[in-house]
Amino acid sequence: MFGMVRPCRHRLGEKLTGQWMAHLCGLCLALRSDHGQFARIVTNYDGLLISVLTEAQAGQDSGLRRTAGPCPLRGMRTASVAQGEGARLAAAVSLVLASAKVRDHVADGDGLLARKPVALAARRVATGWGAAGARSGSAVGFDTAVLVDAVDRQIGIETLAGIGTSILAVTEPTETATAAAFAHTAVLAGRPQNAEPLAEAGRLFGRLAHLLDAVEDRVADAESGAWNPLAATGTSLAEARRLADDAVQGVRLALREVEFRDASLAHLLLVHELRRSVDRAFGTVAACAAHQPGGGAYGQPPQQRHGQGQGPYGVPQNPYAGGGNPYAGENPYAGGGGVPGGGGGG
């Protein structure tokens, strides 16, 4: 999955920051435990949404947390972290899609990957990640073949796409992959009735991931001559924005049909932060104060212009920066509403 949803503490508030970090650390530790230290490099913000959705449906009192030991990235503090099948599914999905991303970069000959020895090593890594993801997925009842098939079909679709091809034909494989992953969280949480609306939310999330990646990369792709779905299909920025806005609204509507034990974090990430992701990609929102230059030793670099995005595994923002939760106390599913259970103030 792409690193599209990147919240920071001044919007999360203390309570939800702790929950979000629990899932981020849980994904990282699941990768390490099952696949070794190097696999932790595929830890990404969007992958942890799988873990978030699983816990949101099952509840924190269902044995999905444990206390982890000190970690340098947490200032050598112990922490409550997510564990269990949700974290393992998140790890499996992250590995398979990271494998696909590496193979895509190799095929494009990006940077050092244009050199044959480097490309060969990268292919080995990608193959290993794909196999590891398949094993982890199987362990939690998820067939990663749907992800692999989506990746394989993507290549053929991009080869055939041209001016006039619907951009939605290009985004379909990503939509299918994320729909399957989101829906399986309902199975893991013991709420099969949630599978259909979560599949719809996942489908639209995948559409957004593909669209926003294309928007952020379009300038760099034009300069390097790399394939970009917007340019290849002749899709305008205005049309891409319309589709993105529709997808955000569709995710919100789909989540209304999901039965959650605690929707707080899932709602913030998949409604509010998803909207901010769209605004950020299209350059219609300024970087928040916590992410301006001089914002701290571990803060985000200055916000780049759209078209010069960080890519799917960009530098994480500092989860410990900032203030309170601006959404507290508002109706979560009314238009423009706030985050249920959000912590902090101001």
C-alpha positions as CSV (number, residue, x, y, z in Angstrom):
1,M,0.0,0.0,0.0
2,F,1.1,3.6,-0.5
3,G,2.0,5.9,2.3
4,M,-1.0,8.1,1.7
5,V,-2.4,8.6,5.2
6,R,0.2,10.4,7.3
7,P,-1.4,11.9,10.5
8,C,0.5,13.9,13.2
9,R,-0.1,14.3,16.9
10,H,-1.6,17.7,16.9
11,R,-4.6,16.3,14.9
12,L,-4.7,12.9,16.6
13,G,-4.6,14.1,20.2
14,E,-2.8,12.1,22.9
15,K,-5.2,9.1,23.1
16,L,-5.4,8.5,19.4
17,T,-1.7,9.1,18.9
18,G,-1.0,6.3,21.4
19,Q,-3.4,4.0,19.5
20,W,-1.9,4.9,16.1
21,M,1.7,4.3,17.4
22,A,0.5,0.9,18.8
23,H,-0.4,-0.2,15.3
24,L,2.7,1.3,13.7
25,C,4.9,-0.4,16.2
26,G,2.8,-3.6,16.0
27,L,3.3,-3.8,12.2
28,C,7.0,-3.2,12.5
29,L,7.4,-5.9,15.2
30,A,5.2,-8.4,13.2
31,L,7.5,-7.9,10.2
32,R,10.6,-8.5,12.4
33,S,9.2,-11.5,14.3
34,D,8.0,-13.4,11.2
35,H,10.5,-12.2,8.5
36,G,13.6,-10.7,10.2
37,Q,15.0,-7.3,10.8
38,F,15.4,-6.2,7.1
39,A,11.7,-6.8,6.5
40,R,10.9,-3.9,8.8
41,I,11.9,-1.5,6.0
42,V,8.4,-2.1,4.4
43,T,6.6,-0.7,7.4
44,N,4.3,2.0,6.0
45,Y,1.5,4.1,7.2
46,D,-1.2,2.7,4.9
47,G,-0.4,-0.9,5.8
48,L,-1.2,-0.3,9.4
49,L,-4.8,0.5,8.5
50,I,-5.4,-3.2,8.2
51,S,-4.4,-3.6,11.8
52,V,-6.5,-0.5,12.8
53,L,-9.6,-1.9,11.1
54,T,-9.2,-5.3,12.7
55,E,-9.0,-3.9,16.2
56,A,-11.7,-1.3,15.6
57,Q,-14.1,-4.2,14.9
58,A,-12.9,-6.6,17.6
59,G,-12.1,-4.1,20.4
60,Q,-8.9,-3.6,22.4
61,D,-10.0,-6.0,25.1
62,S,-9.8,-9.0,22.7
63,G,-6.1,-9.8,23.3
64,L,-4.9,-7.7,20.4
65,R,-2.3,-5.7,22.5
66,R,0.9,-6.5,24.3
67,T,3.7,-4.5,26.0
68,A,6.8,-4.2,23.8
69,G,10.2,-3.5,25.1
70,P,12.2,-0.3,24.7
71,C,12.8,1.0,21.1
72,P,15.1,3.9,20.0
73,L,12.2,5.2,17.8
74,R,10.1,5.5,20.9
75,G,12.8,7.2,22.9
76,M,13.7,3.9,24.5
77,R,10.3,3.6,26.1
78,T,8.1,0.5,26.4
79,A,4.7,0.7,24.8
80,S,1.5,-1.1,24.3
81,V,1.5,-2.4,20.7
82,A,-0.9,-4.2,18.4
83,Q,-0.4,-7.9,17.9
84,G,-2.2,-10.9,16.5
85,E,-3.9,-11.6,13.2
86,G,-4.6,-8.0,12.3
87,A,-0.9,-7.0,12.6
88,R,0.1,-10.2,10.7
89,L,-2.3,-9.5,7.9
90,A,-1.0,-5.9,7.7
91,A,2.6,-7.3,7.5
92,A,1.6,-9.8,4.7
93,V,-0.1,-7.1,2.6
94,S,2.8,-4.7,3.1
95,L,5.4,-7.3,2.0
96,V,3.5,-8.4,-1.1
97,L,2.9,-4.8,-2.2
98,A,6.4,-3.7,-1.4
99,S,7.6,-6.7,-3.5
100,A,5.5,-5.4,-6.4
101,K,6.8,-1.9,-6.0
102,V,10.4,-3.0,-6.1
103,R,9.7,-5.1,-9.2
104,D,8.1,-2.0,-10.8
105,H,11.1,0.1,-10.1
106,V,13.4,-2.5,-11.5
107,A,11.3,-2.8,-14.6
108,D,11.5,1.0,-15.0
109,G,15.2,1.0,-14.4
110,D,14.9,3.7,-11.8
111,G,18.1,5.2,-10.4
112,L,20.6,2.6,-9.3
113,L,18.3,-0.1,-10.4
114,A,19.4,0.6,-14.0
115,R,22.6,-1.2,-13.1
116,K,22.3,-5.0,-13.7
117,P,23.9,-6.1,-10.4
118,V,21.7,-3.8,-8.3
119,A,18.6,-4.9,-10.3
120,L,19.4,-8.5,-9.8
121,A,19.8,-8.1,-6.0
122,A,16.5,-6.1,-5.9
123,R,14.7,-8.8,-7.7
124,R,15.9,-11.4,-5.2
125,V,14.7,-9.2,-2.4
126,A,11.3,-8.7,-4.1
127,T,10.9,-12.4,-4.6
128,G,11.7,-13.1,-1.0
129,W,9.2,-10.5,0.2
130,G,6.5,-11.8,-2.0
131,A,7.0,-15.4,-0.8
132,A,7.1,-14.2,2.8
133,G,3.9,-12.2,2.4
134,A,2.2,-15.2,0.9
135,R,3.2,-17.4,3.9
136,S,2.0,-14.8,6.4
137,G,-1.3,-14.3,4.6
138,S,-2.0,-18.0,4.5
139,A,-1.4,-18.1,8.3
140,V,-4.3,-15.8,8.8
141,G,-6.5,-17.3,6.1
142,F,-5.9,-14.6,3.5
143,D,-4.9,-15.7,0.0
144,T,-2.4,-13.2,-1.3
145,A,-2.9,-14.6,-4.8
146,V,-5.5,-11.8,-5.3
147,L,-2.7,-9.2,-4.6
148,V,-0.2,-11.0,-6.9
149,D,-2.8,-11.3,-9.7
150,A,-3.6,-7.6,-9.3
151,V,0.0,-6.7,-9.7
152,D,0.4,-8.9,-12.8
153,R,-2.7,-7.5,-14.4
154,Q,-1.5,-4.0,-13.7
155,I,1.4,-4.5,-16.0
156,G,-0.7,-5.6,-18.9
157,I,-3.3,-2.8,-18.4
158,E,-0.6,-0.2,-18.4
159,T,0.9,-1.6,-21.5
160,L,-2.4,-1.3,-23.4
161,A,-3.6,2.0,-21.9
162,G,-3.6,5.0,-24.1
163,I,-5.3,8.4,-24.6
164,G,-9.0,7.9,-24.1
165,T,-8.6,4.8,-21.8
166,S,-10.6,5.3,-18.6
167,I,-8.3,6.0,-15.7
168,L,-10.5,3.7,-13.7
169,A,-9.5,0.8,-15.9
170,V,-5.9,1.5,-14.8
171,T,-6.8,1.8,-11.1
172,E,-8.9,-1.3,-11.0
173,P,-6.2,-3.8,-10.0
174,T,-5.2,-1.7,-7.0
175,E,-8.8,-1.3,-6.1
176,T,-9.3,-5.1,-6.2
177,A,-6.3,-5.8,-4.0
178,T,-7.2,-3.3,-1.3
179,A,-10.8,-4.3,-1.3
180,A,-9.8,-7.9,-0.5
181,A,-7.4,-6.8,2.3
182,F,-10.0,-4.5,3.9
183,A,-12.7,-7.2,3.7
184,H,-10.6,-9.8,5.4
185,T,-10.3,-7.7,8.5
186,A,-14.0,-8.4,9.1
187,V,-13.2,-12.1,9.0
188,L,-10.4,-11.8,11.5
189,A,-12.5,-9.7,13.8
190,G,-15.4,-12.2,13.7
191,R,-17.8,-9.7,12.0
192,P,-18.4,-11.2,8.5
193,Q,-21.4,-8.8,8.0
194,N,-18.8,-6.0,7.7
195,A,-17.0,-7.6,4.8
196,E,-19.1,-6.1,2.0
197,P,-18.9,-2.4,3.2
198,L,-15.3,-2.8,4.0
199,A,-14.6,-4.2,0.6
200,E,-16.2,-1.1,-0.9
201,A,-14.2,1.2,1.4
202,G,-11.0,-0.7,0.4
203,R,-11.8,-0.5,-3.3
204,L,-12.1,3.3,-3.1
205,F,-9.1,3.6,-0.9
206,G,-7.1,1.7,-3.5
207,R,-8.4,4.1,-6.2
208,L,-7.3,7.0,-4.1
209,A,-3.9,5.5,-3.5
210,H,-3.3,5.1,-7.3
211,L,-4.7,8.5,-8.2
212,L,-2.8,10.4,-5.7
213,D,0.5,8.6,-6.4
214,A,0.0,9.6,-10.1
215,V,-0.8,13.2,-9.2
216,E,2.2,13.6,-6.9
217,D,4.6,11.9,-9.4
218,R,3.4,13.5,-12.7
219,V,6.0,16.2,-12.9
220,A,8.9,13.9,-12.0
221,D,7.6,11.3,-14.4
222,A,7.3,13.8,-17.2
223,E,10.9,14.9,-16.6
224,S,12.2,11.4,-16.5
225,G,10.0,9.9,-19.2
226,A,8.5,7.4,-16.8
227,W,5.0,6.1,-17.4
228,N,2.2,8.0,-15.5
229,P,-1.4,7.0,-15.7
230,L,-2.7,10.5,-16.0
231,A,-0.5,11.4,-18.9
232,A,-0.9,8.0,-20.5
233,T,-4.7,8.2,-20.5
234,G,-5.0,11.9,-21.1
235,T,-6.8,12.4,-17.7
236,S,-6.9,16.0,-16.6
237,L,-6.1,17.1,-13.0
238,A,-9.7,18.4,-12.7
239,E,-11.0,14.9,-13.5
240,A,-8.5,13.3,-11.2
241,R,-9.6,15.6,-8.4
242,R,-13.3,14.9,-9.1
243,L,-12.7,11.1,-8.8
244,A,-10.6,11.6,-5.7
245,D,-13.3,13.7,-4.0
246,D,-15.9,11.1,-4.9
247,A,-13.8,8.3,-3.5
248,V,-13.3,10.1,-0.2
249,Q,-17.1,10.5,0.1
250,G,-17.6,6.9,-0.9
251,V,-15.3,5.7,1.9
252,R,-17.2,7.8,4.4
253,L,-20.5,6.3,3.2
254,A,-19.2,2.8,3.3
255,L,-17.9,3.2,6.8
256,R,-21.5,4.1,7.9
257,E,-22.5,0.5,7.2
258,V,-19.6,-1.1,9.3
259,E,-20.3,-2.3,12.8
260,F,-17.3,-1.1,14.9
261,R,-16.6,-1.6,18.6
262,D,-14.5,1.6,18.6
263,A,-14.4,3.6,15.4
264,S,-12.3,6.5,16.7
265,L,-9.0,5.9,15.1
266,A,-10.4,4.3,11.9
267,H,-12.7,7.2,11.4
268,L,-10.0,9.8,11.8
269,L,-7.6,8.0,9.4
270,L,-10.1,7.0,6.8
271,V,-12.3,10.1,6.8
272,H,-10.4,13.2,8.0
273,E,-6.8,12.2,7.1
274,L,-7.9,10.8,3.8
275,R,-9.4,14.2,2.9
276,R,-6.2,15.9,3.9
277,S,-4.2,13.5,1.7
278,V,-6.2,14.5,-1.3
279,D,-5.8,18.2,-0.5
280,R,-2.0,17.7,0.0
281,A,-1.6,15.8,-3.3
282,F,-3.4,18.6,-5.2
283,G,-1.6,21.4,-3.4
284,T,-4.7,22.8,-1.8
285,V,-3.6,22.6,1.9
286,A,-0.6,24.1,3.5
287,A,1.8,22.1,5.6
288,C,0.9,22.2,9.3
289,A,3.1,24.2,11.6
290,A,4.6,21.1,13.2
291,H,6.0,20.1,9.8
292,Q,7.6,23.5,8.8
293,P,11.4,23.8,8.7
294,G,12.9,23.7,12.1
295,G,10.0,21.6,13.5
296,G,12.2,19.2,15.4
297,A,15.0,16.7,14.9
298,Y,12.6,14.0,13.6
299,G,10.1,16.2,11.9
300,Q,8.9,16.1,8.3
301,P,10.9,18.0,5.7
302,P,9.2,21.1,4.3
303,Q,6.1,20.2,2.4
304,Q,7.0,19.6,-1.3
305,R,5.0,20.9,-4.2
306,H,2.5,18.4,-5.6
307,G,4.1,16.3,-8.3
308,Q,7.2,16.0,-6.1
309,G,5.8,13.6,-3.6
310,Q,7.9,11.3,-1.4
311,G,6.7,8.1,-3.0
312,P,4.9,5.2,-1.3
313,Y,7.3,4.7,1.5
314,G,8.1,8.4,2.4
315,V,9.8,9.6,5.5
316,P,7.4,9.2,8.5
317,Q,6.2,12.3,10.2
318,N,7.1,12.8,13.9
319,P,4.2,11.3,15.9
320,Y,5.3,13.1,19.0
321,A,5.1,16.6,17.7
322,G,2.3,19.1,18.2
323,G,-0.8,19.8,20.3
324,G,-4.4,18.6,20.7
325,N,-7.3,17.2,18.6
326,P,-9.3,19.8,16.8
327,Y,-12.1,17.4,16.1
328,A,-13.1,16.4,19.6
329,G,-16.7,16.6,20.6
330,E,-18.3,16.7,17.1
331,N,-20.6,14.3,15.4
332,P,-18.4,11.7,13.6
333,Y,-20.5,10.9,10.6
334,A,-22.3,14.2,10.0
335,G,-20.9,16.1,7.1
336,G,-17.5,17.4,8.0
337,G,-17.9,15.9,11.5
338,G,-15.2,15.2,14.0
339,V,-13.5,12.1,15.4
340,P,-15.4,10.0,17.8
341,G,-13.4,9.6,21.1
342,G,-10.6,11.9,20.0
343,G,-8.2,13.0,22.7
344,G,-6.8,16.3,23.5
345,G,-8.1,19.8,23.0
346,G,-7.3,23.0,21.2
